[in-house]
Amino acid sequence: MAWFGRKSQEPVVEEIPEKPRLPEPPALSASGMRSVVDHTDYLLSLVKPLEPFGTSLLEAWDQVMCEDIDSSINVPPNSTAKVAGYAVRAADLMDDEGHLAEPLQIVEADVERLPEAGAVVVAAGDVLPRGANAVLPSTFATLEDNHARLIEKVAEGEYVRAAGEHLSVGTRLLSEGDVLDDRAIGLLAGAGIDKVLVRPRPRVVIISSGDHLVDPGDEVQHGDSTDANSYMIAAAARAAGATVFRVAVHSNDPEAIRTAITDQLIRADLVISTTGGRREDYEAVAGVMEELGLVDSVDVAMSPGRTQTFGLIGEDDERVPMLMLPGNPVSAYVSFHAFARPLIRRLMGMRTDHRVVRAITGTMLRSMKGTMHLLRGHVRLEGSIRHVEQVSLPHALGELSRSNALIVLDESVESVKGGQAVKVWLFDDED
């Protein structure tokens, strides 16, 4: 009989780490689709604004301020003369009995401080010497023997542009969230500020892939087509404020696509995939995205651009957002404005909503209830009223080139009669 029995050991259960996954997506509609609003909000929730950095004033153009800036100097920094005449002390112009004082002694302009009963000859815009608080116009005195004989008097501050009259020390110039346009840069430069804290321009890498897809300028063989989508989307991303890189993979080979994507992750804040119109090209990229990260693929209740694929690609702690656009040029461009442009603006820390205006349609527009239709349109101004016409051409890129807006027909809209107002997203802020 054994004195010591072996203690039975509990079976070791190896814990399998839970596979990372994206946050719970929005619920689908009864038709199995996600609304455009829900999809946009979901994508934006997965992307954070880029970290701010300090940069020179000119390099910060069109970027978002990440600090409040107050003026640290007076503008103008010195009191200056508004008119030609004499810089004086107002108190020196009257004697004790209330009469015009004796002639004032003219002193040199570089005097350290204006003496009592002295005057300095100044031109309009000249800096007043210390101690001077008024300018006596040249017609208010006569010059005799290096003295200014008074004809009229002036009060303190008259004919003077005071230091800090435009901006005083402590005046708020720009606030966090403001966008640095050319006027704002002039304002900061005028206040003596040469560096600011802003969010950087997002680095957007456009990866073009597809079998039989050739670059413009290359020879087009039988079965080939010229790559327009990647160039169009690259230009659109640059117009949205991004720094853009374009990479072409003239294949739908998964290994080539995988290499292209992983090579670009080190310099990308956002990757956008474009393909040609072939289904196999699209599916090749979608398959690689599944291998490289966390992917959300869904049918969105919009036309065009129903099929949408988004992912966070790369290592767990350094995942990069990647958006895959449809192969059809119109679908790709519409999807860019619906989803990619808001993502770029999110990275920049800007407002992500579209610039929506109202315009009068000249013809009836039809839609399908339950789906947001984004029709290509051309907006024109007649007086103060915007009018919009639907652009419909057999050549997709020709249709886009003639359009300057998208006509938005919401899910609840089935038709809009001619003469009624519709919502439009303007492509260019200047329109």
C-alpha positions, 0 to 999 in steps of 0.5 A: 500500500502506498503511503503517499497517493498522487494528487489527481491533477485538474486538466489544463485548459488552454485559454484561446485569446479572443480574436480582435474584432471591430466594435459592434456595427449599427443594426441593419434595416429590415431590407438587410442594409445599413443607412448612409448616416449610420455607416458614416457615423460608424466609420468616423467612430473608428478613426481619431484625429491625428496628433497635433504638432508645431509648424511654421506659419506658411506650412500650416495653411488650411490646417486646424488649430489645436490651440488658442492664440492671443496677441502678444504684441500691440498692433500697431506696436507704436503710436503713429501720426495720422496726418503730417504735422507736429508730434506734441503733448496736448497739455503744452498747447494751452497756457494757464489762462486757457490761451494758445501757448507760446511757440513750441521748440522744434526738436530732432525726430530721434529724441529719446523723449519729447521734452515739455513745450517741444514738438517733432515734425512728423509725416503721416505714418511716422512713429511718435516719440515717447511722451507725445500724445497728439499730432498737430496738423501742419495747417494748425501752426506756422513754422518760424525760427525753428518754432511752431507758432500755434493757430489751433489746438488739439486734444490728447489722442487727436490725429493719432493711431494709438498703439494697440488700436487694431489689436491690443496685447491679449486679444484673442486671434484664433481659437482651437478648431479654427482653420488657418486660411490665408487671412488668418495667416496674415492676422497671425503674422501681423501679430508677430506669430511665426509658429502654430500648433496644428493637426498635420495633413493626413497622408493618404495612399491611393492603391490602384490594382487590377488585371489589365489596368494600365496607367495613362500614357501606357500602351493599351492592349486588347482587353486593357483599360486606362486607370482613371479611378486612382487619379481621380480619387487621388486628386479628390483626396488632395482637394480635401486637404490630404498629402497624397501618394499613389501606388499602382499594382497592375495585377489582381494577384493577392500576394502583389496586393498584400505586399503593396498594402503592407509596404505603405502602412508605415507612411499612411494615415488612410489607405484608399483602394481603387480598382477597375470595373471587374468583380475579380479585382474587387474581390482580390482586394477584399480578400487581402483586407480580411487577412490583414486586419479587421474588416466591415463589409456591408450593403449600404442603402445608397445608389450608386455605391451600395457595396462598401468595405472598410477595415483597420489594417496592420498590427493591433496597436498601429492599425491604419484605416482602409477604405475600398471604393467600388470599381465603377467610376461614378460609384467610386467618386460618390463613395469618396464624397460620402465616406472618404472625405469625412474620414480625411476631415476627421483625421484633420480634426475638421467638421465632417458634415457635408456642405448642404445647400438647397437648389431648385430642380428644373425637372422631375427626379425619381428615387426608390424609397428606402435608398438614398440616391445621390444623383450627379447635378450641375448647380448654377446661380441665377441672382441669389437662387440656386438651380440644379439640373441632373447630369446624365451621360453614357460616359461616366467620367464625362458625366462627372466632369460636367457635375459640380454637386450631388443631388441628395434624395433621402430614403423617404423620397420617391420623387421630386417635381420640377420647380421644387427644392432639393438638397445638394452636396457641393463638390467645391466650397466656392460654388 
